[in-house]
Amino acid sequence: MSTLDPTLRVDATSSFAAPTALDTAARMSSLLLRLGVVLALVVFLSFCVMWIRWQTESDLPGVSADFISFWTAGQLALGGHAADAYRQIPHYLKQLALHHDPFRGYLAFFYPPFFLLPCAALALLGFLPAVCVWIGATCVAYAAAIRGILSKGLRQSEHVWMLFLGYPAVMINAGFGQNGFLSAALFGGAAVWLDRRPELAGLCLGCLAYKPQLGIIVPLGLAVAGRWRCFAAACATVVALTAVVTLAFGTDIWPAFFAAMAVARQRWMEAPDPSYLRFLITVFGALRLHGVWLPLAYAVQGLVTVGAGFMLVRVLLLRPPGARSGSAEIAAIAACVPFCSPFMLEYDLVILAVPMAWLLGEALRDGFRHGEGAALVAVYFAPVMFKITAFDNALKLTVTAAAGLLFALVLRRMTEVPAQIPVGTAQPC
């Protein structure tokens, strides 16, 4: 007579059973994921080496050229002429003193005065150290935010966050010397902290005021989700930043900023200039790139914005009981952002890493839903397609389509009824 407990006998025999199709698929997925992490690291590290060579082997700031605008605006602020950052002639003279190239175009500064604070700090350094600190520090913040999103309750594939180092938008942002890492880090920080530390999440979202087109939908999303502590902290952050900037740079900074906004709208957004419109990732930009009448482009963008906002509000209101999740809410808000403003450029695609990371984390926890794997791959590589100008720039529409697909998949996940966890089963922390 056997002395084995029946339950032990079942486990023992089942451990020698042939692997099922589900086990094989899981192993294949794990293998592909590890291969993807390795390839992403190779691409990222190779780009880092090339980026450093580009920066150091040229006498003129060639790569990351948009940072010229930030650094020279910071110099003007340090010199007591912060309002001149919004005036073309004095700002361009600063840029000319840096690169000594009269054939290089003017790089305007259209950011709210909040952004002059980090620009002034960076201008304390030389240009090359400043751009290295800027890209390096914001990239680390971006990576930490993505790792924080993926590590919540994920017991396996702890290095999967490294996939997002190879996300093509990372290279695009570094190539421009832009602020996409900072924007993604702020959204990612809010996703990590909204449930545990709503005040810190509000601080992150309030700092997005440096780029208001990314935060248009944020107040509505927080209010509908009932995140009032986060909402209050975000409002307090904006008020505090306004006071600090006014004290630091004077009251004349605000009229100069608003005057520059009018110029930006006329010259850079509404002007039918393909050399600039080809960088826009919005519905408005795609329509204008193809010659659509300006009022009609605004009207279509408005309809898209209202529709995306309605979908977000509907999901936040109709979530099943027990489905409340701060990381899910921020992921949905970030996925909605590309449809809520007519003015977003290709380096802003970095923020889509936040909803992608959340969706991938959910899929690794309880399985991929139909189409999620293929959709994540498509969204991941969409920035590459955006760089292709074939077929009358028609391929640029793939970014809008990919962003829409990601938004829809995030909303679908949020409306799922949470799986019932058996009594005695340890829940992931």
C-alpha positions in Angstrom: 0.0 0.0 0.0 1.4 3.3 -1.0 2.4 5.8 1.7 2.1 8.8 -0.6 -0.6 11.3 0.0 -3.0 11.3 -2.9 -2.4 15.0 -3.7 1.3 14.4 -3.6 0.9 11.4 -6.0 -1.0 13.6 -8.5 1.7 16.3 -8.3 4.4 13.7 -8.7 2.9 12.1 -11.8 1.9 15.4 -13.4 5.5 16.7 -13.1 6.5 14.0 -15.6 3.7 14.6 -17.9 4.4 15.9 -21.4 4.3 19.7 -21.7 1.0 21.0 -22.9 0.6 23.5 -25.8 0.0 26.2 -23.2 3.4 25.4 -21.5 5.1 25.4 -24.9 3.6 28.8 -25.8 4.6 30.2 -22.5 8.2 29.1 -22.9 8.3 30.5 -26.4 6.9 33.8 -25.2 9.5 33.9 -22.4 12.3 33.1 -24.9 11.1 35.8 -27.3 10.9 38.3 -24.5 14.5 37.6 -23.4 15.7 37.8 -27.0 13.9 41.1 -27.3 15.5 42.5 -24.2 19.0 41.5 -25.5 18.3 43.1 -28.9 16.9 46.3 -27.2 20.0 46.6 -25.1 22.3 46.1 -28.1 20.5 48.8 -30.0 20.4 51.2 -27.1 24.1 50.8 -26.2 25.1 51.0 -29.8 23.1 54.3 -30.2 24.7 55.6 -27.0 28.2 55.1 -28.4 27.2 56.7 -31.7 25.5 59.6 -29.9 28.6 60.4 -27.9 30.8 60.2 -31.0 28.5 62.6 -32.8 28.6 65.0 -29.9 32.4 65.0 -29.4 33.7 64.7 -33.0 32.0 67.9 -34.3 33.0 71.5 -33.5 29.4 72.5 -33.9 26.4 71.2 -32.1 25.1 68.9 -34.8 23.0 66.2 -33.1 20.6 67.1 -30.4 20.3 70.5 -32.0 17.0 71.4 -30.4 18.9 71.6 -27.1 20.6 74.7 -28.5 17.2 76.5 -27.9 17.0 75.3 -24.3 20.6 76.1 -23.4 20.7 79.6 -24.9 17.3 80.4 -23.4 18.8 79.4 -20.0 21.8 81.7 -20.7 19.4 84.6 -21.3 17.6 83.8 -18.0 20.9 83.7 -16.1 21.8 87.0 -17.6 18.6 88.7 -16.3 16.9 88.8 -19.7 14.6 85.8 -19.4 11.9 87.5 -21.6 14.4 87.6 -24.5 14.1 83.8 -24.8 10.8 84.5 -26.5 12.1 87.2 -28.8 13.7 86.0 -32.0 16.6 88.5 -32.5 18.2 88.3 -29.0 17.6 84.6 -28.8 19.1 83.9 -32.2 22.1 86.0 -31.5 22.8 83.8 -28.5 22.5 80.7 -30.7 24.8 82.3 -33.3 27.4 83.0 -30.7 27.3 79.2 -29.9 27.5 77.6 -33.3 28.8 80.6 -35.5 26.8 79.3 -38.5 24.7 82.1 -40.1 23.1 79.5 -42.4 21.6 77.5 -39.5 18.0 78.4 -38.8 16.5 79.9 -35.7 15.4 77.4 -33.0 12.5 79.1 -31.2 11.6 78.7 -27.5 7.9 78.3 -27.0 7.7 76.6 -23.6 6.0 78.2 -20.6 8.4 80.0 -18.2 8.4 77.0 -15.9 10.8 75.3 -18.3 13.3 78.2 -18.0 14.1 76.9 -14.5 15.9 73.7 -15.6 17.2 75.5 -18.7 18.9 78.1 -16.5 20.4 75.4 -14.3 21.8 73.6 -17.4 23.2 76.8 -18.8 25.6 76.9 -15.8 27.5 74.2 -17.7 29.1 74.3 -21.1 27.0 73.1 -24.0 28.4 69.6 -24.3 28.3 68.8 -20.6 24.8 70.3 -20.4 23.4 68.2 -23.2 25.0 65.1 -21.8 23.5 65.8 -18.3 20.1 66.6 -19.8 19.8 63.5 -21.9 21.4 61.2 -19.4 19.5 62.4 -16.3 16.1 62.4 -18.1 16.7 59.0 -19.7 17.5 57.6 -16.3 14.3 59.0 -14.9 12.4 57.6 -17.8 13.9 54.1 -17.3 13.2 54.2 -13.6 9.6 55.1 -14.2 9.1 52.3 -16.7 10.8 49.8 -14.4 8.5 51.0 -11.6 5.4 50.4 -13.7 6.5 46.9 -14.7 7.7 45.8 -11.3 4.3 46.3 -9.6 3.3 42.7 -8.8 5.4 41.2 -11.6 7.4 38.2 -10.2 9.0 37.1 -13.5 10.8 38.8 -16.3 12.2 41.4 -13.9 14.4 42.8 -16.7 11.6 43.3 -19.2 11.7 47.1 -18.6 14.9 47.1 -20.6 12.8 46.5 -23.7 11.8 50.2 -23.6 15.4 51.3 -23.8 15.4 50.1 -27.4 12.0 51.8 -28.2 12.8 53.8 -31.3 11.2 57.0 -29.9 14.1 56.9 -27.3 16.6 57.4 -30.1 14.5 60.0 -31.8 14.2 62.0 -28.6 17.9 61.8 -27.9 18.7 62.8 -31.5 16.6 66.0 -31.1 17.9 66.7 -27.6 14.3 67.1 -26.6 12.2 66.5 -23.5 10.3 63.4 -24.3 12.1 61.5 -21.5 11.0 64.1 -19.0 7.4 63.9 -20.1 7.3 60.1 -20.0 9.1 60.1 -16.6 6.4 62.4 -15.1 3.6 60.3 -16.5 5.4 57.1 -15.3 6.0 58.5 -11.8 2.3 59.4 -11.5 1.4 55.8 -12.6 3.7 54.4 -9.9 2.6 56.6 -7.1 -1.0 57.4 -7.7 -2.3 54.6 -5.4 0.3 54.8 -2.7 1.4 58.5 -2.7 -1.2 60.6 -4.5 0.5 63.8 -3.5 3.7 62.7 -5.3 1.7 61.7 -8.3 0.1 65.1 -8.3 3.5 66.8 -8.1 4.5 64.8 -11.3 1.4 65.7 -13.2 1.6 69.4 -12.0 5.1 69.6 -13.5 3.7 68.6 -16.9 2.6 72.3 -17.0 5.9 72.9 -18.6 4.3 71.3 -21.7 0.6 72.1 -21.4 -0.5 70.3 -24.6 0.4 67.0 -22.9 -1.7 67.8 -19.8 -5.0 68.9 -21.4 -6.8 65.7 -20.5 -5.2 65.2 -17.1 -7.6 67.4 -15.0 -10.6 65.7 -16.5 -9.2 62.2 -16.0 -8.3 62.8 -12.4 -11.7 64.4 -11.6 -13.7 61.6 -13.2 -11.6 59.0 -11.5 -12.1 60.7 -8.1 -8.4 61.3 -7.5 -9.0 64.5 -5.6 -5.8 64.5 -3.5 -3.7 64.1 -6.6 -5.8 66.7 -8.4 -5.2 69.2 -5.5 -1.5 68.4 -5.4 -1.2 69.0 -9.1 -3.0 72.4 -8.9 -0.8 73.4 -5.9 2.3 72.5 -7.9 1.2 74.7 -10.9 0.5 77.6 -8.5 3.8 77.2 -6.8 5.7 77.0 -10.1 4.0 80.1 -11.3 5.0 82.0 -8.1 8.6 80.8 -8.3 9.0 81.7 -11.9 7.5 85.1 -11.5 9.7 85.9 -8.5 12.8 84.6 -10.4 12.3 86.2 -13.8 9.9 89.1 -13.2 6.3 89.7 -14.3 7.3 90.7 -17.8 8.1 87.0 -18.6 4.4 86.3 -19.0 3.4 88.9 -21.7 6.5 87.8 -23.7 5.5 84.1 -23.4 1.9 84.7 -24.6 3.1 86.9 -27.5 5.4 84.1 -28.5 2.5 81.6 -28.4 0.6 83.7 -31.0 3.7 83.7 -33.2 4.1 79.9 -32.8 0.5 79.2 -33.8 0.8 81.4 -36.9 4.3 80.4 -38.1 4.8 76.9 -36.9 1.4 75.2 -36.6 -1.0 76.9 -39.1 1.5 77.8 -41.8 1.4 75.2 -44.7 5.0 74.4 -44.3 5.8 70.7 -44.9 9.3 71.0 -43.5 7.7 71.5 -40.1 4.3 69.8 -40.4 6.1 66.5 -41.2 7.2 66.3 -37.5 3.6 66.5 -36.1 2.1 63.3 -34.9 -1.5 64.5 -34.5 -4.6 64.2 -36.7 -4.4 68.0 -37.3 -0.8 67.7 -38.5 -1.5 64.8 -40.8 -4.4 66.7 -42.4 -2.4 69.9 -42.8 0.5 68.0 -44.3 -1.9 66.8 -47.0 -3.2 70.2 -47.7 -6.6 70.1 -45.9 -8.2 73.5 -45.3 -7.2 74.9 -41.9 -10.7 75.3 -40.3 -11.6 71.8 -41.4 -8.4 70.4 -39.9 -9.2 72.2 -36.6 -12.7 70.8 -36.7 -11.7 67.2 -37.3 -9.1 67.5 -34.5 -11.8 68.9 -32.2 -14.1 65.9 -33.0 -11.2 63.5 -32.4 -10.4 65.2 -29.0 -14.0 65.1 -27.9 -14.4 61.5 -28.9 -11.2 60.3 -27.2 -12.2 62.3 -24.0 -15.6 60.7 -24.1 -14.1 57.2 -24.4 -11.8 57.8 -21.5 -14.5 59.2 -19.2 -16.9 56.4 -20.1 -14.3 53.7 -19.1 -13.4 55.5 -15.9 -17.1 55.7 -14.9 -18.1 52.2 -16.0 -15.2 50.2 -14.6 -16.3 47.0 -12.9 -16.1 46.8 -9.1 -12.6 46.1 -7.9 -10.9 47.4 -11.1 -9.7 50.7 -9.6 -6.0 51.1 -10.3 -3.9 54.2 -10.4 -1.4 52.8 -12.9 -4.2 51.8 -15.2 -5.8 55.3 -15.0 -2.5 57.1 -15.8 -1.8 54.6 -18.6 -5.2 55.4 -20.1 -4.7 59.2 -19.7 -1.3 59.0 -21.3 -2.6 56.9 -24.2 -5.4 59.5 -24.7 -2.9 62.4 -24.9 -2.0 62.1 -28.6 -5.6 62.8 -29.6 -6.2 65.8 -27.3 -4.0 68.4 -28.9 -3.3 69.6 -32.4 0.4 70.2 -31.5 2.6 67.2 -30.7 5.9 66.3 -32.3 7.5 62.9 -33.0 9.8 63.0 -29.9 6.6 63.2 -27.7 6.0 59.5 -28.7 8.2 58.5 -25.8 5.1 59.0 -23.5 3.5 56.0 -25.2 6.0 53.8 -23.4 3.9 54.4 -20.2 0.7 52.7 -21.5 2.7 50.1 -23.4 4.6 49.2 -20.2 1.3 48.9 -18.2 -0.3 46.8 -20.9 2.7 44.5 -21.2 2.8 44.1 -17.4 -0.8 43.1 -17.3 -0.3 40.6 -20.1 2.7 39.0 -18.4 0.6 38.7 -15.2 -2.5 37.0 -16.5 -1.9 36.3 -20.2 -2.2 38.2 -23.5 -5.6 38.9 -24.8 -6.5 38.5 -28.5 -4.3 40.9 -30.6 -2.4 42.5 -27.7 1.0 41.0 -28.6 0.9 42.0 -32.3 -0.5 45.4 -31.3 2.3 46.1 -28.8 4.9 45.2 -31.5 3.2 47.5 -34.0 3.1 50.4 -31.5 6.7 49.8 -30.5 8.0 50.1 -34.0 5.6 52.8 -35.2 8.2 55.6 -34.7 10.3 53.9 -37.4 7.5 54.0 -39.9 7.0 57.7 -39.1 10.5 58.5 -40.3 9.7 57.0 -43.7 8.5 59.7 -46.2 7.4 57.4 -49.0 4.0 57.4 -50.6 3.4 61.1 -50.1 4.0 60.8 -46.4 1.1 58.4 -46.1 3.1 56.2 -43.8 3.1 58.9 -41.2 -0.5 58.0 -40.5 0.7 54.7 -39.1 1.7 56.5 -35.9 -1.8 57.8 -35.4 -3.3 54.4 -36.1 -0.9 52.7 -33.7 -1.6 55.2 -31.0 -5.4 54.7 -31.5 -5.0 50.9 -31.3 -3.0 51.2 -28.0 -5.6 53.5 -26.5 -8.4 51.0 -27.4 -6.5 48.1 -25.9 -5.7 49.9 -22.7 -9.4 50.8 -22.3 -10.4 47.2 -23.1 -8.1 45.9 -20.3 -9.6 48.4 -17.8 -13.1 47.2 -18.4 -12.3 43.6 -17.7 -13.9 42.0 -14.6 -11.0 41.2 -12.3 -10.3 37.5 -12.0 -11.4 35.9 -8.7 -8.4 35.0 -6.6 -8.9 31.8 -4.6 -8.8 32.0 -0.8 -5.3 31.5 0.6 -3.6 32.5 -2.7 -1.0 35.1 -2.2 -1.7 38.2 -4.2 1.1 40.1 -5.9 2.2 43.2 -4.1 
